[in-house]
Structure formats: structure tokens, C-alpha cells
Amino acid sequence: MNREWTPAPGGAWVDAAPAGRHAALRLFCFPYAGGGAAVFRGWEERLPAEVDVRPMHPPGRGRRFHDALRYRLDQLADEATDAIAPLLDRPYALFGHSMGASLAFEVAQRAQARGLPSPSCLIVSGRAAPHLPARDRPIHALPDEQFLDEVMRMNGTPAEVLEHPELVQIILPVLHADFEAIETYHPEPRPPLSCRILALGGSEEVRGAEAAASWRGYTTGGFRGEILPGDHFFLNGKPDSLFAILNEELGRFL
């Protein structure tokens, strides 16, 4: 595994604005562990036309397949904050699912600490707040076969992947890196955010309601918690409920 770390240019993380597009709100979207910008394909058609959807491109996957992986969430958050900083010329929101929720939270914290414009809303999905202890034992250091078994048990990777050994060899390093990043993430307490927080959980998650409610104390700017039908990856199932809530919530800022 290549553990060399070099800063990534902002353009690697986020696409430039489409020519002639003057959206009222930008939505930066952070994928779950092992996921990439493709997780958010089609979102622009499901959200108001005034929302400029910006999927984030973590290293080691998609168009950044050859970029060195990162093994610490702080590194990812530093890079992502640097990348979006030039694009904060209008109101914006942050969305993240699972690992992406923790990453979006860290970007919001950095924006506030650096004196950058704060997001209008932080949307944390499928992830407990940092102060809650992890429910599962760490798996990132397990041998590949055991590690993959645990990941597949979480239902986030299509079973068909196992039928293609070449795909397994491509995705395993990414998953190992992402799980190491999230399983070694233990931030110190910091002042609450000033932005609104929307926290989402799945009805079939073991502690979905508890995880969503756990974010309430992380902001002074208003809080909303919602439970959606489905397991941990409810955004990949039938996401009508998700988009109904996102449209309603983002509409507050248009």
C-alpha cells in the first residue's frame, strides 16, 4: 500500500462550476467508505434546480484512481476544506453518509475555525455523533478475506463484486484505507457549530434513532432528526423519502 501523502489540488476533489450556472445554493456531497462521486449520480435531477450538487471525489477511486490513498480522516478533511474554500461565494450545505457524515462534520468544523463562511446546513446521514462509542469492533487491520466478509455483512458492497476477483483487488485497498480513517477517528470536543444540522438514520439500523438524535448538541443553529425506511444504506434503496426531506430542508435556504 502506498502511504505517501501529498496535498491534493482543489480541482481533484470537486468539479468546477458548470458554465453559465448561477445556483442559489451549493451542496457538497461526501460518500460512504469505499464510495466515490458516483454515489450521487442523478441527485441534481431530484433536487431543486437552484441547488448546485457537487459530489466530492476522494482519492484512490473514480477519476482519482491513481492518487495516493489517505488513512486519516483529518487529512481528508483538511484537503476537502481547502478544495471547497474558493467555492463558498454563495450559501452552501454539506451532506455526508456514514464515513462521509464524519468527514462533512469535520469540514464544517474547519470552515468555522478558519473564519470561512459556515454552511447553511450540515446533513449527517447514517452516522452517530463523535462522542458515541463505536458499536462494532475495528476491522481495518483484519486479513483481506475476513475484512471483506465483514464489509459484505454491512450490505454496502454489491454481492456481484465477489464474482470478479479483479474488482475485489481494486476495491480492497480503498476500503481498508477508509475503514482505517474512520476507525482511528477520535476528535477532541470543540465548540458547537452555528449552522443547522439535519441528522438522518435508517429504520432498520440497530441504533438509527439514537445515532440521529446524538447530533442535537453539536449545533446552536437548529436541529432536525429523521428516520427513513431501510437499513444503513437507505440512500441506495428507494430514496423517495430521502429526497422529500432534502427538498424540504434545502428549500429553507433558497
Disulfide bonds with the S-S distance in Angstrom:
none
